[in-house]
Amino acid sequence: MNIITIIDGTTARITVSGDIDFQSLPPLRTAADALPVHVTDLLWDLNHTFFMDVAGPHILSALALAPPDRPDRRTTVTGLRPQPLRLLLLAAETNSATFPFDRLLCDTSAAL
């Protein structure tokens, strides 16, 4: 897995290349936790993530909720490939309270 973080003012873009599974959770969490406090918009770019297991919905839903020390941070996801998108939509359909992807998926609102 390769993770690239680019910060431009108050916006951060984290680009992930590789599968999202339980082994990739620590580096994903580290990338998000390492962002400066002044970042108010976080965009996860998953254009190069073709597979996601059940770990994906869990980490993304946790990241969608603003951290207590950064309540103004907005997190969105872009570039979802078919398999990760299907998994996230299924998770949201199964339990929308636990997986609030309606506010996370910035370019797939039509699919919701």
Summary of the structure (lengths in Angstrom):
residues: 112
radius of gyration: 12.9
end to end distance: 28.3
largest distance: 36.8
contacts: 329
relative contact order: 0.17
helix: 37%
strand: 27%
